Amino acid sequence: MASATLAWSGSTDPRASGYRVYFGLAPGSYLQPKGEGILVGLVETFVVTGLAAGTRYYFAVTAVDASGGESAYSNEASKIVQ
């Protein structure tokens, strides 16, 4: 199995209490439904593990607040993981 290290600029919204990471196999189409991405806390880097080597994945991040509100998806990044 392969992994991908993601890094992003944090939200400037003081209500942000964490981030959700989304990934999928096609642009704009993520394996996790909105609201069910990987909750990673208030960090700006995360390693996604369990990915298939040699496969291109597409990644996006959202900011979440304490009441469960979630931002729009970030700009998308893609990578062929090794």
C-alpha positions as CSV (number, residue, x, y, z in Angstrom):
1,M,0.0,0.0,0.0
2,A,1.1,3.6,-0.6
3,S,0.5,6.9,1.1
4,A,0.4,10.6,0.2
5,T,1.4,13.5,2.4
6,L,-0.8,16.5,2.1
7,A,-0.1,20.1,3.3
8,W,-2.3,23.1,3.0
9,S,-2.7,26.7,4.3
10,G,-4.9,26.9,7.3
11,S,-8.2,28.7,7.3
12,T,-8.3,32.4,8.4
13,D,-11.7,31.9,9.9
14,P,-11.4,31.9,13.7
15,R,-14.3,29.5,14.0
16,A,-12.4,26.7,12.3
17,S,-11.8,23.8,14.7
18,G,-10.4,21.3,12.3
19,Y,-10.3,20.0,8.7
20,R,-11.7,17.1,6.7
21,V,-9.6,15.4,4.0
22,Y,-11.3,13.9,0.9
23,F,-9.8,11.8,-1.8
24,G,-11.0,10.0,-4.9
25,L,-10.0,8.5,-8.3
26,A,-11.5,11.2,-10.5
27,P,-11.4,15.0,-10.4
28,G,-14.1,16.5,-8.2
29,S,-15.4,13.0,-7.2
30,Y,-14.4,11.8,-3.8
31,L,-14.8,8.4,-2.1
32,Q,-16.2,10.1,1.0
33,P,-19.5,11.9,0.9
34,K,-19.4,15.6,1.9
35,G,-19.4,15.7,5.7
36,E,-17.7,12.3,6.0
37,G,-14.1,13.0,5.0
38,I,-11.3,12.1,7.3
39,L,-11.5,14.5,10.3
40,V,-7.9,15.5,11.1
41,G,-8.2,18.2,13.7
42,L,-6.6,21.6,13.6
43,V,-3.5,20.6,11.6
44,E,-2.1,21.7,8.2
45,T,-0.5,18.4,7.1
46,F,-1.8,14.8,7.0
47,V,-0.6,11.5,5.6
48,V,-3.3,9.5,3.8
49,T,-2.4,5.8,4.0
50,G,-3.8,2.7,2.5
51,L,-3.7,3.9,-1.1
52,A,-3.0,1.8,-4.2
53,A,0.5,2.3,-5.6
54,G,0.7,3.6,-9.1
55,T,-2.8,5.1,-8.9
56,R,-3.6,8.8,-9.4
57,Y,-5.7,10.2,-6.5
58,Y,-7.4,13.6,-6.3
59,F,-7.4,15.4,-2.9
60,A,-9.3,18.3,-1.3
61,V,-9.7,19.6,2.2
62,T,-12.5,21.4,4.0
63,A,-12.5,23.5,7.2
64,V,-15.0,22.5,9.9
65,D,-16.3,24.4,12.9
66,A,-17.4,23.2,16.3
67,S,-21.0,23.1,15.3
68,G,-20.3,20.8,12.4
69,G,-20.5,23.5,9.7
70,E,-18.2,22.8,6.8
71,S,-16.6,25.0,4.1
72,A,-16.5,24.4,0.4
73,Y,-13.8,22.1,-0.9
74,S,-10.3,23.6,-1.3
75,N,-8.6,23.7,-4.6
76,E,-7.9,20.1,-5.7
77,A,-4.5,18.5,-5.9
78,S,-3.6,15.2,-7.5
79,K,-0.8,12.8,-7.3
80,I,0.2,9.4,-8.6
81,V,1.2,7.6,-5.3
82,Q,4.1,5.2,-5.1
